[in-house]
Amino acid sequence: MSNVPKLRFKRFSGDWEKNQLLNIGKIITGSTPSTHIVDYYNGDKLFVSPSDMNTNRFINSTKTTLTELGFSKGRKVEKYSVCFVCIGSTIGKIGQLSEDSITNQQINCITANKDNSNDFIYSLLESNAPKIKLLAGVQAVPQINKTDFSKLKFMFPQKQEQEKIASFLNQIDIKIEQLTKKVTLLKEYKKGDYEEKHYHKIATEITVIVSGKVKMNGLEYSKGDIITIEPNEFTDFEALEDTVCTVVKYPGASDDKYLGEVK
C-alpha cells in the first residue's frame, strides 16, 4: 500500500507517515471548576461544552463563562487547539478554539506540536468524525476514552504540506459559509420608489411587508404580507406608500442580482 496520496499539490514529495494522535500533539481532557463557587463563573473566559460546538468551525462564545479565578481552576487549552466531543450523544462534534479556553470533561482537545498543524488536524478529524464515532459502540452513555482517542492513527505529511492542505480546505469552508449564510436587510422606501424587473440565479428572496403598501409583478401587497421569489423568477417593485420591508436572501450569494427577465 502506497504512503503517497494519488492527488497532491505540486512541489511536495516524500511519503506520508502513519502516526498516533498522541505523537502529533498534546491531548487534554476537560474538567469543570466547582459549580458551587459563584466566584468562578460569569466572567469573560470561555468554558466550552458540546452545546457550544455547532455549525461554525471556530468557537467564539460559550453559554457559560468563567472568571480569571475560575479559569485558573481548570485545564487551559491553547488558542487554535482542536476540540472533539468524546462522551455523550453528540460524540463526533468538532470545533476549533478562537482563544485560550477551558472545556468540560466531555471534550478531548489536541494542541499540535511544533512539527504539525492545528488546522490540518481539524480537517483530518472532521473528515473522519463518523468513523471515530463508531468506536464508542452501543452503551447507555457513549464514550471514547482519552487513551483510545490518543491512539487513533492517521496518515500525516510534513508540516509544510499539512499547512498547504489546511489552507486550501479553509478557503473552501469560507466559500461554503458565504454561499449558505442568510442575508437579512431592513429596507425603507418612499412612495413612488421603483425597482426594475430583476431576478436571482442562486438566492431565494423573501420579502415581508412591515408597513406600507407595494406592488410586485402587478399584484398589491400590504402590512403582514410575505412574498417569496424563487431563483430564476423575476419581479419588479413599486412602493405605493412609504414602506418598510424585511428582505431575506438565502443563500447570501454576492453578485446574484440580474436586471430584466430570465433569458
Secondary structure, DSSP 8 states (H G I E B T S, - for coil): --SS-SS--TT--S--EEEEGGGTEEEEE-----TT-GGGEEEEEEEE-GGG-SSSSEE---SEEE-HHHHTTS--B-TT-EEEE-BSTTTT-EEEESSSBEE-TTEEEEEE-TTS-HHHHHHHHHHHHHHHHGGG-S-SS-B--HHHHHT-EEEE--HHHHHHHHHHHHHHHHHHHHHHS-EEEEEEE-TT-EEEEEE-SS-EEEEEEEESEEEETTEEEETT-EEEE-TT--EEEEESSSEEEEEEEES--SS--EESS--
